Amino acid sequence: MENKIKINKSYAKFIMQIFIMIFAGLVGGCAFKTFFESVGIIPTGLSGLSLIIHNLFVNSNIEIPTSIIYLIINAVIFLIALKVFGWKFLLLSGVGIGSYTLAMHFGDFSQIFNLSTESPDRLLCVIVGGLLMGLSIGVALRFGGSTGGSDIAGALLNKFFPKIKTGYCLLGINVIVIILSVTTTGNFMIGLYAVVSTIISSMATNLVLDDSKQVVAFYIICDKPKEIADAILEKFKRGVTKIDAQGMFSHKEKTMLLSLIPKGQAHEMKKLIKVIDNNAFVYSSTVTETLGDGDFMKEQSIFKNKVNISQNQIKSPNRYNLLKKPKQTLKQSKIKLRKKYFQP
């Protein structure tokens, strides 16, 4: 029964991710079509590269929509990425790319805002468009997918050239697009607009992603430490540290629990503590940095630690008997530990 509930929850989560990918793609595509292409501004990334190629075809009297060019470029990258990334990421990214492409083609709302290539508010378009595109990219990445573009291309370049960091790959792609936008249009201001849009988009993306990575430290002084600790371990799969404390006014012995929880789960943490011990004194603070091994709650961590100890013993020069048949001995130790820790 519990397995069925877990499977249903995973399916519901995956379906929710798909809808979020669709939403993020639609927002990003509409932002590109409305605030960039309609006013003649070329952003960075593969969407900007697609617009440059589109303009070159238009100059040659060949009309190919920017959305089609963007879809073709991403399809090529997608086929290469099939051998590199997991199916779930690619499926979610495929949904994001599809919705982004549709919005690029049909999501032109420039008439509502009275925008055109002669619009005097081009800088405002860059700010709003860059903000919306950055937020859409951040939301897509936060929920395990992508809207396509230079994100996947940069990750692929990093896979083939590990010495070059993904950030530098993305920077290189954007620099190339900016240079091409200036050379093809002959307008230096177009390049400056692209730089501004990149900065704003990156800040918006980081705003979404950094918020999801923030951790909150909860200090819980309570009378039911065992119940609260067990609930945190079960619900959040996070480590809990017990600290002995004493009230200096009452001189009563107290227990304080310390646990680090992702910021997105902080509200659930507060509710959990209140349900178990309504009289618990709780205060929290944002953690700016953590050092050391944080894999305290990995599944089967006890078993893995014991196996590591066995491996170290086998490699030790003092364990001559174990060194004679290391593979067989290690296998026997694993079987023994499984029986000890994971069988009733």
C-alpha positions in Angstrom: 0.0 0.0 0.0 2.8 2.4 0.9 4.6 1.6 -2.3 1.5 2.4 -4.3 1.1 5.7 -2.5 4.8 6.6 -3.2 4.3 5.7 -6.9 1.2 7.8 -7.1 3.0 10.7 -5.5 5.9 10.4 -7.9 3.5 10.4 -10.9 1.7 13.4 -9.6 5.0 15.2 -9.0 6.1 14.4 -12.6 2.9 15.6 -14.1 3.2 18.8 -12.1 6.7 19.2 -13.4 5.4 18.9 -17.0 2.8 21.6 -16.5 5.5 23.9 -14.9 7.7 23.2 -18.0 4.9 24.2 -20.3 4.2 27.4 -18.3 7.9 28.3 -18.2 8.3 27.7 -21.9 5.2 29.8 -22.8 6.3 32.7 -20.6 9.9 32.7 -22.0 8.7 32.4 -25.6 6.1 35.2 -25.3 8.8 37.4 -23.7 11.1 36.8 -26.6 8.5 37.4 -29.3 7.0 40.5 -27.6 9.9 42.3 -26.1 12.8 41.3 -28.4 11.9 40.2 -31.9 9.0 42.7 -32.3 11.2 45.7 -31.5 14.3 44.4 -33.4 16.5 43.6 -30.4 18.6 40.4 -30.4 19.1 38.7 -27.1 21.9 36.3 -26.3 21.6 32.5 -26.3 20.3 30.3 -29.0 17.1 32.3 -29.4 19.3 35.3 -30.3 21.3 33.1 -32.7 18.0 31.9 -34.3 16.9 35.5 -34.8 20.2 36.4 -36.4 19.9 33.5 -38.9 16.3 34.5 -39.5 17.4 38.1 -40.4 20.0 36.8 -42.7 17.4 34.7 -44.5 15.1 37.7 -44.7 17.8 39.7 -46.4 18.1 36.9 -48.9 14.4 37.0 -49.5 13.8 33.7 -47.8 11.2 33.7 -45.0 11.8 31.2 -42.3 10.2 31.8 -38.9 12.6 32.3 -36.0 10.7 29.6 -34.1 11.4 27.0 -36.8 15.1 27.8 -36.8 15.2 27.7 -33.0 13.5 24.3 -33.1 15.9 22.9 -35.6 19.0 24.0 -33.6 17.6 22.5 -30.4 16.6 19.3 -32.2 20.2 18.8 -33.2 21.5 19.5 -29.7 18.7 17.3 -28.3 19.8 14.3 -30.4 23.4 14.7 -29.2 22.2 15.1 -25.6 20.3 11.8 -25.7 23.5 9.9 -25.1 24.6 12.2 -22.2 21.7 13.2 -20.0 19.0 11.2 -18.3 15.6 10.6 -20.0 13.7 12.5 -17.3 15.6 15.7 -17.9 15.4 15.3 -21.6 11.6 14.6 -21.5 11.0 17.7 -19.4 13.3 19.8 -21.6 11.5 18.5 -24.7 8.2 19.8 -23.2 9.9 23.1 -22.3 11.4 23.5 -25.8 8.1 22.7 -27.5 6.1 25.2 -25.5 8.8 27.8 -25.9 8.8 27.3 -29.6 5.1 27.6 -29.9 5.1 30.8 -27.9 7.9 32.2 -30.1 5.7 31.6 -33.1 2.2 32.6 -31.8 2.9 34.6 -28.6 3.3 38.1 -30.0 1.6 40.7 -27.7 3.5 43.7 -29.0 0.3 45.3 -30.3 -1.1 45.4 -26.8 1.9 47.4 -25.6 2.1 49.4 -28.9 5.6 48.1 -29.5 7.5 48.2 -32.9 11.0 48.6 -34.2 10.5 52.4 -33.9 9.5 52.2 -30.3 11.3 54.7 -28.1 11.0 52.3 -25.1 13.5 49.7 -26.3 15.5 49.7 -23.1 12.3 49.1 -21.1 11.6 46.2 -23.4 15.1 44.8 -22.7 14.6 45.0 -19.0 11.1 43.4 -18.9 11.9 40.8 -21.5 15.2 39.8 -19.9 13.5 39.6 -16.5 10.7 37.3 -17.8 13.1 35.1 -19.8 15.4 34.8 -16.8 12.6 33.8 -14.5 11.3 31.2 -17.0 14.8 29.7 -17.3 15.2 29.6 -13.5 11.8 28.0 -12.9 12.5 25.4 -15.6 15.9 24.5 -14.2 14.6 24.5 -10.6 12.0 21.9 -11.5 14.4 19.6 -13.3 14.1 20.6 -16.9 15.0 23.4 -19.4 13.5 25.5 -22.1 16.4 24.6 -24.4 18.9 27.0 -25.7 22.4 27.6 -24.5 21.9 25.8 -21.2 21.9 22.4 -22.8 24.6 23.4 -25.3 26.8 24.7 -22.5 26.4 21.5 -20.5 27.2 19.4 -23.6 30.4 21.4 -24.3 31.4 20.8 -20.7 30.9 17.0 -21.1 33.1 16.9 -24.2 35.6 19.4 -22.8 35.6 18.8 -19.0 38.4 21.4 -18.5 36.1 24.1 -19.6 33.5 25.0 -17.0 29.8 25.2 -18.0 29.7 28.9 -17.0 32.5 29.6 -19.4 30.8 27.6 -22.2 27.7 29.7 -21.8 29.7 32.9 -21.7 31.5 31.9 -24.9 28.2 31.2 -26.7 26.8 34.6 -25.5 29.9 36.5 -26.6 29.7 34.9 -30.1 26.0 35.8 -30.4 26.7 39.4 -29.3 29.5 39.7 -31.9 27.3 38.3 -34.6 24.4 40.6 -33.7 26.7 43.7 -34.0 28.4 42.5 -37.3 25.1 41.5 -39.0 23.2 44.6 -38.1 26.0 47.1 -38.1 24.5 48.6 -35.0 26.7 48.7 -31.8 23.7 49.5 -29.7 22.1 46.1 -30.5 25.1 44.5 -28.8 24.8 46.7 -25.8 21.1 45.8 -25.5 22.1 42.2 -25.6 24.6 42.7 -22.8 21.9 44.4 -20.6 19.4 41.6 -21.3 22.0 38.9 -20.4 22.8 40.6 -17.1 19.2 41.0 -16.1 18.3 37.5 -17.3 21.2 36.0 -15.3 20.2 37.9 -12.2 16.6 36.7 -12.5 17.7 33.1 -13.0 20.0 33.2 -10.1 17.3 34.7 -7.9 15.1 31.7 -8.5 17.9 29.1 -8.2 19.7 30.6 -5.2 16.4 30.8 -3.3 15.9 27.1 -3.8 19.4 26.3 -2.6 19.2 28.3 0.6 19.2 26.3 3.9 17.7 27.3 7.2 19.1 26.2 10.5 16.4 25.3 13.1 17.2 25.4 16.8 14.5 23.6 18.8 14.4 23.7 22.6 11.7 21.2 23.6 10.4 18.6 26.0 9.8 16.0 23.3 13.2 15.7 21.5 12.8 12.1 20.5 9.4 12.5 18.8 10.5 15.7 17.0 13.8 14.2 15.9 12.1 11.0 14.6 9.6 13.1 12.7 12.3 15.2 11.0 14.3 12.1 10.1 11.2 10.4 8.6 9.6 13.4 6.8 12.6 15.5 5.6 15.4 12.9 5.6 17.6 15.4 7.3 20.1 14.9 10.0 19.4 16.1 13.6 21.9 17.0 16.3 21.0 16.7 20.0 22.6 19.4 22.2 22.3 19.3 26.0 21.2 22.7 27.4 20.3 24.2 30.7 18.0 27.2 31.5 20.1 29.7 33.5 17.0 31.2 35.2 15.1 27.9 36.0 18.3 25.7 36.1 16.2 23.0 34.4 17.9 20.6 32.0 16.7 21.0 28.5 17.4 19.4 25.1 18.1 21.5 22.0 17.9 20.0 18.5 19.7 21.4 15.5 18.7 20.6 12.0 19.3 22.2 8.6 16.3 22.3 6.3 15.9 23.6 2.8 14.2 27.0 2.7 11.3 25.7 0.7 10.4 23.2 3.5 10.8 25.7 6.4 7.0 26.3 6.7 6.4 22.6 6.9 9.1 22.3 9.6 7.3 24.9 11.7 4.0 23.1 11.4 5.6 19.8 12.3 7.2 21.1 15.5 4.0 22.8 16.6 1.9 19.6 16.1 4.3 17.5 18.2 5.2 20.1 20.9 3.3 23.3 20.9 5.4 24.6 23.8 8.7 24.2 22.0 10.9 27.3 21.7 12.1 27.5 18.1 14.3 30.0 16.4 15.9 29.8 12.9 18.6 31.5 10.8 19.6 31.4 7.2 22.8 29.4 6.6 25.2 31.1 4.2 27.8 28.3 4.1 28.3 24.7 5.1 31.5 22.7 5.1 32.2 19.0 5.4 30.3 15.9 4.4 26.6 16.6 4.2 25.5 13.1 3.2 24.3 12.2 6.7 20.9 10.9 5.6 21.8 8.9 2.5 19.9 5.6 2.2 21.8 2.6 3.6 24.5 5.0 4.9 25.3 2.7 7.8 25.8 -0.2 5.5 27.9 1.8 3.1 30.1 3.0 6.0 30.6 -0.5 7.2 31.5 -1.7 3.7 34.1 1.2 3.4 35.6 0.0 6.7 35.8 -3.5 5.3 37.4 -2.3 2.1 40.0 -0.4 4.1 40.7 -3.5 6.2 41.2 -5.6 3.1 43.7 -3.0 1.7 45.6 -2.8 5.0 49.1 -4.5 4.8 48.4 -6.1 8.2 45.5 -8.1 6.9 47.4 -10.8 5.2 44.6 -13.4 5.3 42.1 -11.0 3.7 44.5 -10.0 1.0 44.7 -13.6 -0.3 41.1 -13.4 -1.6 40.0 -9.8 -1.4 37.0 -10.1 -3.8 35.5 -13.2 -2.1 36.1 -11.7 1.4 34.6 -8.4 0.5 31.6 -10.1 -1.0 31.1 -12.2 2.2 31.4 -9.1 4.4 28.7 -7.3 2.3 26.3 -10.2 2.6 26.9 -10.4 6.3 26.3 -6.7 6.8 23.1 -6.8 4.7 21.7 -9.5 6.9 22.7 -7.6 10.0 21.2 -4.1 9.0 18.5 -4.7 6.4 16.8 -8.0 7.2 14.4 -8.5 10.1 
